[in-house]
Amino acid sequence: MNDQNVTIYTTPTCPYCNQAKDYFDENDISFTDYDVSENREKAKEMIEKSGQRGTPVIDINGEIVVGFNKEKIQNLLN
């Protein structure tokens, strides 16, 4: 599963962001984490990709998941 290209856009106070990052860590899935509360450029990128301002937004190989949808994430990783 480590050949996946996973990016997660998060904010520090978002419980679903932490659940998603914990899920990736527990399953040895490497990911890049961008804190969109600090990084305006990445916040803009997240909104362009998803049309959403809420977090988490997860990009798995170009497929966008809004929120921590474990089933959708598993399907995209398999």
CNS distance restraints for C-alpha pairs under 8 A (distance, minus, plus):
assign (resid   1 and name CA) (resid  28 and name CA) 7.80 0.50 0.50
assign (resid   1 and name CA) (resid  29 and name CA) 6.43 0.50 0.50
assign (resid   1 and name CA) (resid  77 and name CA) 6.85 0.50 0.50
assign (resid   1 and name CA) (resid  78 and name CA) 7.60 0.50 0.50
assign (resid   2 and name CA) (resid  28 and name CA) 7.26 0.50 0.50
assign (resid   2 and name CA) (resid  29 and name CA) 5.61 0.50 0.50
assign (resid   2 and name CA) (resid  30 and name CA) 6.29 0.50 0.50
assign (resid   4 and name CA) (resid  29 and name CA) 7.68 0.50 0.50
assign (resid   4 and name CA) (resid  30 and name CA) 7.75 0.50 0.50
assign (resid   4 and name CA) (resid  60 and name CA) 6.98 0.50 0.50
assign (resid   4 and name CA) (resid  61 and name CA) 6.53 0.50 0.50
assign (resid   4 and name CA) (resid  77 and name CA) 7.00 0.50 0.50
assign (resid   5 and name CA) (resid  31 and name CA) 7.08 0.50 0.50
assign (resid   5 and name CA) (resid  59 and name CA) 7.83 0.50 0.50
assign (resid   5 and name CA) (resid  60 and name CA) 5.75 0.50 0.50
assign (resid   5 and name CA) (resid  61 and name CA) 5.09 0.50 0.50
assign (resid   6 and name CA) (resid  30 and name CA) 6.97 0.50 0.50
assign (resid   6 and name CA) (resid  31 and name CA) 4.77 0.50 0.50
assign (resid   6 and name CA) (resid  32 and name CA) 6.37 0.50 0.50
assign (resid   6 and name CA) (resid  58 and name CA) 7.12 0.50 0.50
assign (resid   6 and name CA) (resid  59 and name CA) 5.67 0.50 0.50
assign (resid   6 and name CA) (resid  60 and name CA) 4.62 0.50 0.50
assign (resid   6 and name CA) (resid  61 and name CA) 6.48 0.50 0.50
assign (resid   7 and name CA) (resid  31 and name CA) 5.46 0.50 0.50
assign (resid   7 and name CA) (resid  32 and name CA) 4.70 0.50 0.50
assign (resid   7 and name CA) (resid  33 and name CA) 6.01 0.50 0.50
assign (resid   7 and name CA) (resid  34 and name CA) 7.68 0.50 0.50
assign (resid   7 and name CA) (resid  58 and name CA) 5.76 0.50 0.50
assign (resid   7 and name CA) (resid  59 and name CA) 5.04 0.50 0.50
assign (resid   7 and name CA) (resid  60 and name CA) 6.59 0.50 0.50
assign (resid   8 and name CA) (resid  31 and name CA) 7.01 0.50 0.50
assign (resid   8 and name CA) (resid  32 and name CA) 6.17 0.50 0.50
assign (resid   8 and name CA) (resid  33 and name CA) 4.95 0.50 0.50
assign (resid   8 and name CA) (resid  34 and name CA) 6.29 0.50 0.50
assign (resid   8 and name CA) (resid  56 and name CA) 6.57 0.50 0.50
assign (resid   8 and name CA) (resid  57 and name CA) 5.81 0.50 0.50
assign (resid   8 and name CA) (resid  58 and name CA) 4.42 0.50 0.50
assign (resid   8 and name CA) (resid  59 and name CA) 6.27 0.50 0.50
assign (resid   9 and name CA) (resid  33 and name CA) 5.98 0.50 0.50
assign (resid   9 and name CA) (resid  34 and name CA) 4.88 0.50 0.50
assign (resid   9 and name CA) (resid  35 and name CA) 6.06 0.50 0.50
assign (resid   9 and name CA) (resid  36 and name CA) 6.21 0.50 0.50
assign (resid   9 and name CA) (resid  42 and name CA) 7.70 0.50 0.50
assign (resid   9 and name CA) (resid  43 and name CA) 7.63 0.50 0.50
assign (resid   9 and name CA) (resid  46 and name CA) 6.73 0.50 0.50
assign (resid   9 and name CA) (resid  55 and name CA) 6.49 0.50 0.50
assign (resid   9 and name CA) (resid  56 and name CA) 5.49 0.50 0.50
assign (resid   9 and name CA) (resid  57 and name CA) 5.18 0.50 0.50
assign (resid   9 and name CA) (resid  58 and name CA) 6.34 0.50 0.50
assign (resid  10 and name CA) (resid  14 and name CA) 7.06 0.50 0.50
assign (resid  10 and name CA) (resid  17 and name CA) 5.64 0.50 0.50
assign (resid  10 and name CA) (resid  33 and name CA) 6.98 0.50 0.50
assign (resid  10 and name CA) (resid  34 and name CA) 6.04 0.50 0.50
assign (resid  10 and name CA) (resid  35 and name CA) 4.94 0.50 0.50
assign (resid  10 and name CA) (resid  36 and name CA) 5.90 0.50 0.50
assign (resid  10 and name CA) (resid  37 and name CA) 7.77 0.50 0.50
assign (resid  10 and name CA) (resid  55 and name CA) 5.42 0.50 0.50
assign (resid  10 and name CA) (resid  56 and name CA) 5.03 0.50 0.50
assign (resid  10 and name CA) (resid  57 and name CA) 7.09 0.50 0.50
assign (resid  11 and name CA) (resid  17 and name CA) 7.11 0.50 0.50
assign (resid  11 and name CA) (resid  35 and name CA) 5.25 0.50 0.50
assign (resid  11 and name CA) (resid  36 and name CA) 5.94 0.50 0.50
assign (resid  11 and name CA) (resid  37 and name CA) 5.67 0.50 0.50
assign (resid  11 and name CA) (resid  55 and name CA) 6.72 0.50 0.50
assign (resid  11 and name CA) (resid  56 and name CA) 7.59 0.50 0.50
assign (resid  12 and name CA) (resid  17 and name CA) 7.97 0.50 0.50
assign (resid  12 and name CA) (resid  35 and name CA) 7.16 0.50 0.50
assign (resid  12 and name CA) (resid  37 and name CA) 7.79 0.50 0.50
assign (resid  14 and name CA) (resid  18 and name CA) 6.68 0.50 0.50
assign (resid  14 and name CA) (resid  55 and name CA) 6.98 0.50 0.50
assign (resid  14 and name CA) (resid  56 and name CA) 7.58 0.50 0.50
assign (resid  15 and name CA) (resid  19 and name CA) 6.30 0.50 0.50
assign (resid  16 and name CA) (resid  20 and name CA) 6.09 0.50 0.50
assign (resid  16 and name CA) (resid  55 and name CA) 7.72 0.50 0.50
assign (resid  16 and name CA) (resid  56 and name CA) 6.63 0.50 0.50
assign (resid  16 and name CA) (resid  67 and name CA) 6.80 0.50 0.50
assign (resid  16 and name CA) (resid  68 and name CA) 5.77 0.50 0.50
assign (resid  17 and name CA) (resid  21 and name CA) 6.25 0.50 0.50
assign (resid  17 and name CA) (resid  55 and name CA) 6.68 0.50 0.50
assign (resid  17 and name CA) (resid  56 and name CA) 5.07 0.50 0.50
assign (resid  17 and name CA) (resid  67 and name CA) 7.75 0.50 0.50
assign (resid  17 and name CA) (resid  68 and name CA) 7.12 0.50 0.50
assign (resid  18 and name CA) (resid  22 and name CA) 5.99 0.50 0.50
assign (resid  19 and name CA) (resid  23 and name CA) 6.05 0.50 0.50
assign (resid  19 and name CA) (resid  68 and name CA) 7.29 0.50 0.50
assign (resid  20 and name CA) (resid  24 and name CA) 6.30 0.50 0.50
assign (resid  20 and name CA) (resid  56 and name CA) 7.92 0.50 0.50
assign (resid  20 and name CA) (resid  68 and name CA) 5.78 0.50 0.50
assign (resid  21 and name CA) (resid  25 and name CA) 6.15 0.50 0.50
assign (resid  22 and name CA) (resid  26 and name CA) 5.99 0.50 0.50
assign (resid  23 and name CA) (resid  27 and name CA) 6.22 0.50 0.50
assign (resid  24 and name CA) (resid  28 and name CA) 6.04 0.50 0.50
assign (resid  24 and name CA) (resid  29 and name CA) 4.82 0.50 0.50
assign (resid  24 and name CA) (resid  30 and name CA) 6.86 0.50 0.50
assign (resid  24 and name CA) (resid  31 and name CA) 7.44 0.50 0.50
assign (resid  25 and name CA) (resid  29 and name CA) 6.03 0.50 0.50
assign (resid  25 and name CA) (resid  30 and name CA) 7.28 0.50 0.50
assign (resid  34 and name CA) (resid  39 and name CA) 7.27 0.50 0.50
assign (resid  34 and name CA) (resid  42 and name CA) 6.77 0.50 0.50
assign (resid  35 and name CA) (resid  39 and name CA) 6.10 0.50 0.50
assign (resid  35 and name CA) (resid  42 and name CA) 7.85 0.50 0.50
assign (resid  36 and name CA) (resid  40 and name CA) 6.21 0.50 0.50
assign (resid  36 and name CA) (resid  42 and name CA) 5.90 0.50 0.50
assign (resid  36 and name CA) (resid  43 and name CA) 4.65 0.50 0.50
assign (resid  37 and name CA) (resid  43 and name CA) 7.37 0.50 0.50
assign (resid  39 and name CA) (resid  43 and name CA) 6.22 0.50 0.50
assign (resid  40 and name CA) (resid  44 and name CA) 6.18 0.50 0.50
assign (resid  41 and name CA) (resid  45 and name CA) 6.29 0.50 0.50
assign (resid  42 and name CA) (resid  46 and name CA) 6.02 0.50 0.50
assign (resid  43 and name CA) (resid  47 and name CA) 6.30 0.50 0.50
assign (resid  43 and name CA) (resid  53 and name CA) 7.97 0.50 0.50
assign (resid  44 and name CA) (resid  48 and name CA) 6.19 0.50 0.50
assign (resid  45 and name CA) (resid  49 and name CA) 6.17 0.50 0.50
assign (resid  46 and name CA) (resid  50 and name CA) 6.05 0.50 0.50
assign (resid  46 and name CA) (resid  51 and name CA) 7.66 0.50 0.50
assign (resid  46 and name CA) (resid  52 and name CA) 7.41 0.50 0.50
assign (resid  46 and name CA) (resid  53 and name CA) 7.65 0.50 0.50
assign (resid  46 and name CA) (resid  57 and name CA) 6.91 0.50 0.50
assign (resid  47 and name CA) (resid  51 and name CA) 4.78 0.50 0.50
assign (resid  47 and name CA) (resid  52 and name CA) 5.18 0.50 0.50
assign (resid  47 and name CA) (resid  53 and name CA) 5.86 0.50 0.50
assign (resid  49 and name CA) (resid  64 and name CA) 7.33 0.50 0.50
assign (resid  50 and name CA) (resid  57 and name CA) 7.20 0.50 0.50
assign (resid  50 and name CA) (resid  64 and name CA) 6.56 0.50 0.50
assign (resid  50 and name CA) (resid  66 and name CA) 7.26 0.50 0.50
assign (resid  52 and name CA) (resid  66 and name CA) 7.77 0.50 0.50
assign (resid  54 and name CA) (resid  66 and name CA) 7.95 0.50 0.50
assign (resid  54 and name CA) (resid  67 and name CA) 7.91 0.50 0.50
assign (resid  55 and name CA) (resid  66 and name CA) 7.14 0.50 0.50
assign (resid  55 and name CA) (resid  67 and name CA) 6.23 0.50 0.50
assign (resid  56 and name CA) (resid  66 and name CA) 6.21 0.50 0.50
assign (resid  56 and name CA) (resid  67 and name CA) 4.98 0.50 0.50
assign (resid  56 and name CA) (resid  68 and name CA) 6.75 0.50 0.50
assign (resid  57 and name CA) (resid  64 and name CA) 6.93 0.50 0.50
assign (resid  57 and name CA) (resid  65 and name CA) 5.84 0.50 0.50
assign (resid  57 and name CA) (resid  66 and name CA) 4.65 0.50 0.50
assign (resid  57 and name CA) (resid  67 and name CA) 5.94 0.50 0.50
assign (resid  58 and name CA) (resid  64 and name CA) 5.74 0.50 0.50
assign (resid  58 and name CA) (resid  65 and name CA) 5.01 0.50 0.50
assign (resid  58 and name CA) (resid  66 and name CA) 6.33 0.50 0.50
assign (resid  58 and name CA) (resid  67 and name CA) 7.50 0.50 0.50
assign (resid  59 and name CA) (resid  63 and name CA) 5.50 0.50 0.50
assign (resid  59 and name CA) (resid  64 and name CA) 4.69 0.50 0.50
assign (resid  59 and name CA) (resid  65 and name CA) 6.38 0.50 0.50
assign (resid  60 and name CA) (resid  64 and name CA) 6.49 0.50 0.50
assign (resid  60 and name CA) (resid  65 and name CA) 7.79 0.50 0.50
assign (resid  60 and name CA) (resid  73 and name CA) 7.87 0.50 0.50
assign (resid  60 and name CA) (resid  76 and name CA) 6.81 0.50 0.50
assign (resid  60 and name CA) (resid  77 and name CA) 7.42 0.50 0.50
assign (resid  63 and name CA) (resid  76 and name CA) 7.68 0.50 0.50
assign (resid  65 and name CA) (resid  69 and name CA) 7.10 0.50 0.50
assign (resid  65 and name CA) (resid  72 and name CA) 7.33 0.50 0.50
assign (resid  65 and name CA) (resid  73 and name CA) 7.22 0.50 0.50
assign (resid  68 and name CA) (resid  73 and name CA) 7.97 0.50 0.50
assign (resid  69 and name CA) (resid  73 and name CA) 6.14 0.50 0.50
assign (resid  70 and name CA) (resid  74 and name CA) 6.06 0.50 0.50
assign (resid  71 and name CA) (resid  75 and name CA) 6.24 0.50 0.50
assign (resid  72 and name CA) (resid  76 and name CA) 6.24 0.50 0.50
assign (resid  73 and name CA) (resid  77 and name CA) 6.19 0.50 0.50
assign (resid  74 and name CA) (resid  78 and name CA) 6.21 0.50 0.50
